[in-house]
Amino acid sequence: MFEGLQEEITRRRALWITPFAFAGLVALSSRKGASWEATDSASETNQDVTIVSFTDAGERLASARVRKVVRSNAGWRKLLTAEQYYVMRQQGTDTAFTGTYYQIHQPGIFRCICCGNALFNSDTKFDSGTGWPSFSAPIAEENVRTRTDVSMLIERTEVLCARCDGHLGHVFNDGPEPAYLRYCINESALRFIQRA
């Protein structure tokens, strides 16, 4: 009888502890990601990166080696609106269908709101029906970079600006032919420059 009671207490304890253990694992995962970001950011200070320059008319210029744009959190807060800071520096997400860029069909290019790096051309923009600006390819592969993102407990591919490491959005494999890619980008990360 005592063994049965002890077994029941052990089972209840396990059921009671499980949610807390899961929450602890999520917290550790978040801390690990945050410390990686801090290390990654610090190690990239004063590094040069290669990007492809573009005129505001979308004309491709030469590849150039440029200084990576690095600022303190306070420096980014001074430069960006609260929404832009949340998206670009804290890996936030705009609310779908709240912007205007997902509806834009005029010719032009989309630049990084943080550093002005050319990111996407309207020639590769398409209506994905998601409420976010969607592109089938970046304006130049060198101008963006990707990394694995497991912040929502699923594996996704995060897209960042290669020059300032600003969070742009994510890339998925449900886009149009031939590459089937959909760069799902936050409007707060972009500045649209319409071609004359």
Phi, psi and chi 1 to 4 in degrees:
 res  aa     phi    psi   chi1   chi2   chi3   chi4
   1 MET       -  -43.7  177.6  156.5  158.5      -
   2 PHE   -61.9  -39.5  179.4   70.5      -      -
   3 GLU   -63.4  -41.3  -74.7  179.0   16.4      -
   4 GLY   -62.5  -42.1      -      -      -      -
   5 LEU   -65.7  -42.6 -179.1   59.6      -      -
   6 GLN   -64.0  -40.4 -172.0  175.5   11.0      -
   7 GLU   -63.5  -41.1 -167.6  175.4  -58.1      -
   8 GLU   -64.8  -41.3 -177.5   63.3   29.9      -
   9 ILE   -64.2  -42.1  -70.1  171.5      -      -
  10 THR   -62.2  -43.2  -55.9      -      -      -
  11 ARG   -62.3  -45.3 -116.8 -174.2  -96.0  141.6
  12 ARG   -63.3  -41.9  -76.9 -174.5 -172.7  169.4
  13 ARG   -61.1  -42.4 -173.5  178.9  -60.6  157.2
  14 ALA   -63.1  -43.2      -      -      -      -
  15 LEU   -65.0  -37.4  -71.6  172.6      -      -
  16 TRP   -71.5  -36.5 -171.4   77.2      -      -
  17 ILE   -79.8  -29.1  -68.8  173.8      -      -
  18 THR   -52.0  -50.1  -60.0      -      -      -
  19 PRO   -60.7  -36.6  -17.3   25.1      -      -
  20 PHE   -69.8  -37.1  -65.5  103.0      -      -
  21 ALA   -64.4  -42.7      -      -      -      -
  22 PHE   -62.4  -45.2 -179.3   72.4      -      -
  23 ALA   -60.6  -38.4      -      -      -      -
  24 GLY   -63.5  -41.2      -      -      -      -
  25 LEU   -63.4  -41.6  -72.6  172.7      -      -
  26 VAL   -62.8  -43.3  169.7      -      -      -
  27 ALA   -63.1  -43.0      -      -      -      -
  28 LEU   -63.1  -41.0  -77.5  173.8      -      -
  29 SER   -61.7  -42.2  171.4      -      -      -
  30 SER   -65.4  -43.2  -62.3      -      -      -
  31 ARG   -63.7  -40.0  -76.8 -175.5   69.2 -164.1
  32 LYS   -62.5  -44.1 -174.7  176.5  178.7 -176.6
  33 GLY   -63.5  -41.1      -      -      -      -
  34 ALA   -66.1  -42.6      -      -      -      -
  35 SER   -68.8  -33.0   69.5      -      -      -
  36 TRP   -63.5  -42.9  176.7   85.1      -      -
  37 GLU   -60.9  -44.4  -83.2 -179.2   31.6      -
  38 ALA   -62.6  -43.3      -      -      -      -
  39 THR   -65.3  -45.3  -54.5      -      -      -
  40 ASP   -59.9  -45.7 -176.3   45.2      -      -
  41 SER   -65.3  -43.3 -167.3      -      -      -
  42 ALA   -66.7  -37.8      -      -      -      -
  43 SER   -72.3  -20.4   68.2      -      -      -
  44 GLU   -94.5   -0.8  -68.2 -179.5   -2.0      -
  45 THR   -60.1  137.2  -57.2      -      -      -
  46 ASN    65.5   17.6  -63.0  -35.5      -      -
  47 GLN   -87.6  153.8  -82.5 -168.6   -8.4      -
  48 ASP   -97.2  150.5  -71.0  -18.3      -      -
  49 VAL  -131.3  154.8  -67.4      -      -      -
  50 THR  -101.0  123.5  -60.2      -      -      -
  51 ILE  -129.8  165.8   61.8  167.3      -      -
  52 VAL  -102.4  126.4  178.4      -      -      -
  53 SER   -84.1  148.0  -62.6      -      -      -
  54 PHE  -136.1  144.1  -73.0   81.6      -      -
  55 THR   -74.5  167.4   66.6      -      -      -
  56 ASP   -65.9  -18.4  -75.6  -13.6      -      -
  57 ALA   -83.3   -1.4      -      -      -      -
  58 GLY    89.3    7.7      -      -      -      -
  59 GLU   -75.7  126.8  178.6 -173.3  -13.5      -
  60 ARG   -74.3  129.2 -174.2 -177.6  178.9  109.2
  61 LEU  -105.9 -165.1  -57.7  173.7      -      -
  62 ALA   -76.9  160.1      -      -      -      -
  63 SER   -68.6  145.2  -67.6      -      -      -
  64 ALA  -140.1  145.5      -      -      -      -
  65 ARG   -91.5  118.0 -159.5   81.4 -178.4  133.2
  66 VAL  -127.7  159.0  -64.2      -      -      -
  67 ARG   -72.2  134.9 -179.4   73.8   54.7 -165.1
  68 LYS   -65.2  138.2 -165.4  169.2 -160.0   81.0
  69 VAL   -86.1  116.0  175.8      -      -      -
  70 VAL  -129.0  129.3  178.2      -      -      -
  71 ARG  -136.2  160.1  -72.1 -172.4  170.7   84.9
  72 SER   -73.0  165.4   66.7      -      -      -
  73 ASN   -57.6  -40.7  -74.2  -23.3      -      -
  74 ALA   -62.9  -39.7      -      -      -      -
  75 GLY   -63.9  -42.2      -      -      -      -
  76 TRP   -66.3  -38.9  -74.0  121.1      -      -
  77 ARG   -62.1  -35.4  -76.9 -175.0 -167.4  -83.7
  78 LYS   -69.3  -34.4  -73.7  179.4 -172.0  174.6
  79 LEU   -81.5  -33.5  179.6   70.6      -      -
  80 LEU  -110.0  156.8  -55.5  170.0      -      -
  81 THR   -71.6  168.9   66.7      -      -      -
  82 ALA   -59.8  -41.7      -      -      -      -
  83 GLU   -67.4  -43.2 -177.1   65.6   23.3      -
  84 GLN   -63.2  -41.1  -69.7  166.1  -18.6      -
  85 TYR   -63.4  -44.4 -178.3   83.0      -      -
  86 TYR   -58.2  -44.5  166.6   70.1      -      -
  87 VAL   -75.1  -53.4  168.3      -      -      -
  88 MET   -74.4  -38.5  -66.5  -66.1  -73.9      -
  89 ARG  -105.1  -16.6  -51.7  -37.3  -56.5  179.5
  90 GLN  -118.0   14.4  -63.3 -178.6  -50.3      -
  91 GLN    56.1   39.2  -69.9   73.1   38.9      -
  92 GLY   -80.5 -179.6      -      -      -      -
  93 THR  -136.1  132.0  -57.9      -      -      -
  94 ASP   -64.1  152.9  -71.4  -28.7      -      -
  95 THR   -74.3  133.3  -57.3      -      -      -
  96 ALA   -59.0  146.1      -      -      -      -
  97 PHE    64.5   17.4  -61.1  102.1      -      -
  98 THR  -100.5  -15.6   57.1      -      -      -
  99 GLY   -95.4 -166.7      -      -      -      -
 100 THR  -120.0  -21.2   57.0      -      -      -
 101 TYR   -64.2  -28.8  -73.2  177.9      -      -
 102 TYR   -66.0  -19.3   76.8   94.2      -      -
 103 GLN   -96.6  -10.7  -58.1  174.3   70.6      -
 104 ILE   -69.0  134.0  -74.7 -179.6      -      -
 105 HIS  -128.2    5.8  -61.1  -69.1      -      -
 106 GLN   -74.4  152.8  -65.9   89.1   -7.2      -
 107 PRO   -70.6  139.8   19.3  -24.5      -      -
 108 GLY   169.8 -174.2      -      -      -      -
 109 ILE  -124.6  157.5   66.4  168.0      -      -
 110 PHE  -113.1  123.2  -66.4   83.4      -      -
 111 ARG  -108.6  158.6  -68.6 -170.5  178.7  -85.9
 112 CYS   -67.3  131.5  176.2      -      -      -
 113 ILE   -68.1  -24.1 -159.9   72.9      -      -
 114 CYS   -84.3  -42.4  -71.7      -      -      -
 115 CYS  -129.9   -4.2   67.5      -      -      -
 116 GLY    82.3    1.4      -      -      -      -
 117 ASN   -59.2  133.9 -175.6   19.3      -      -
 118 ALA   -70.4  127.8      -      -      -      -
 119 LEU  -115.8  -48.0  -59.9  170.3      -      -
 120 PHE  -141.1  151.4  -62.8   95.3      -      -
 121 ASN  -109.6  142.2 -168.7  -38.8      -      -
 122 SER   -63.7  -17.6   59.9      -      -      -
 123 ASP   -63.3  -25.1  -65.6  -15.5      -      -
 124 THR  -103.3    5.5   62.6      -      -      -
 125 LYS   -81.0  142.4 -171.5  173.6  177.6  -63.5
 126 PHE  -145.6  160.8   66.5   97.0      -      -
 127 ASP   -86.6  107.5 -175.5    5.4      -      -
 128 SER   -90.5  -10.6   64.5      -      -      -
 129 GLY    77.0    8.0      -      -      -      -
 130 THR   -92.6  -18.2   61.5      -      -      -
 131 GLY    91.8    4.6      -      -      -      -
 132 TRP  -121.2  150.5  -71.2  -76.6      -      -
 133 PRO   -58.4  130.2  -20.0   29.8      -      -
 134 SER  -125.9  139.1  -62.0      -      -      -
 135 PHE  -133.8  149.2  -55.2   86.5      -      -
 136 SER   -87.5  -14.0   58.4      -      -      -
 137 ALA  -164.7  152.7      -      -      -      -
 138 PRO   -73.4  164.4   23.7  -28.8      -      -
 139 ILE   -64.0  -31.8 -161.9  165.0      -      -
 140 ALA  -154.0  134.3      -      -      -      -
 141 GLU   -56.2  -34.0  -67.5  -69.7  -26.5      -
 142 GLU   -67.3  -22.3  -62.1   90.3  -25.4      -
 143 ASN   -84.5  -10.2  -68.0   14.1      -      -
 144 VAL  -128.5  160.3  -61.0      -      -      -
 145 ARG  -137.3  162.9   69.9 -179.1 -172.2   88.1
 146 THR  -127.5  158.9   60.6      -      -      -
 147 ARG  -154.0  159.6   70.0  177.8  174.2 -161.0
 148 THR   -73.3  135.3  -59.3      -      -      -
 149 ASP  -124.4  119.8  172.9   11.7      -      -
 150 VAL  -118.5   24.7  -67.9      -      -      -
 151 SER   -65.7  -24.4   61.6      -      -      -
 152 MET  -103.6   20.9  -53.4 -120.0  -13.8      -
 153 LEU    65.1   15.8  -58.6  179.4      -      -
 154 ILE  -131.8  153.1   57.1  167.9      -      -
 155 GLU   -85.5  123.3 -171.1  171.6  -57.2      -
 156 ARG  -129.2  167.8  -60.7 -179.0  -65.2  168.0
 157 THR  -109.7  111.1  -57.3      -      -      -
 158 GLU   -80.4  143.2 -179.0 -176.1    8.0      -
 159 VAL  -110.9  130.5 -177.8      -      -      -
 160 LEU  -128.0  155.1  -58.8  107.9      -      -
 161 CYS   -70.4  131.0  173.7      -      -      -
 162 ALA   -70.4  -22.8      -      -      -      -
 163 ARG   -88.9  -33.5 -176.2  152.4 -166.5 -147.1
 164 CYS  -125.3    1.0   69.4      -      -      -
 165 ASP    62.4   21.7  -73.8  -27.6      -      -
 166 GLY   -69.5  139.8      -      -      -      -
 167 HIS   -72.6  123.6  169.1   76.5      -      -
 168 LEU  -101.2  -40.1  -56.9  174.1      -      -
 169 GLY   160.4 -141.7      -      -      -      -
 170 HIS  -139.5  158.6  -67.3   84.9      -      -
 171 VAL  -115.9  136.0   61.2      -      -      -
 172 PHE  -124.7  162.9  -57.6   96.0      -      -
 173 ASN  -102.2   38.0   60.8   -1.3      -      -
 174 ASP  -120.5   29.5   58.2    1.0      -      -
 175 GLY   -90.3 -171.7      -      -      -      -
 176 PRO   -76.2  164.2   27.5  -32.7      -      -
 177 GLU   -63.7  156.2  -66.6 -179.6   -5.4      -
 178 PRO   -90.0  -19.2   32.3  -33.5      -      -
 179 ALA   -88.6  -17.0      -      -      -      -
 180 TYR    59.9   29.5  -61.3   99.6      -      -
 181 LEU  -102.4  144.4  -65.0  177.2      -      -
 182 ARG  -129.7  104.6  172.7  174.1   57.3   94.2
 183 TYR   -82.8  104.5  -74.3   81.6      -      -
 184 CYS   -93.3  105.9 -173.6      -      -      -
 185 ILE  -115.7  139.5  -53.8  -60.3      -      -
 186 ASN   -72.5  132.7  -68.9  -67.8      -      -
 187 GLU   -61.4  -34.4  178.7  168.1  -31.1      -
 188 SER   -62.6  -16.3  -65.2      -      -      -
 189 ALA   -88.5   -8.6      -      -      -      -
 190 LEU  -118.8  154.2  -56.8  172.6      -      -
 191 ARG  -128.9  118.3 -179.3  169.3   50.5   96.2
 192 PHE   -88.4  132.9  177.2   65.3      -      -
 193 ILE  -120.6  110.3  -61.2  172.1      -      -
 194 GLN   -76.7  137.4 -173.4  172.4  -12.1      -
 195 ARG   -74.8  140.9  -84.6 -160.3  -74.0  -84.3
 196 ALA   -69.2      -      -      -      -      -
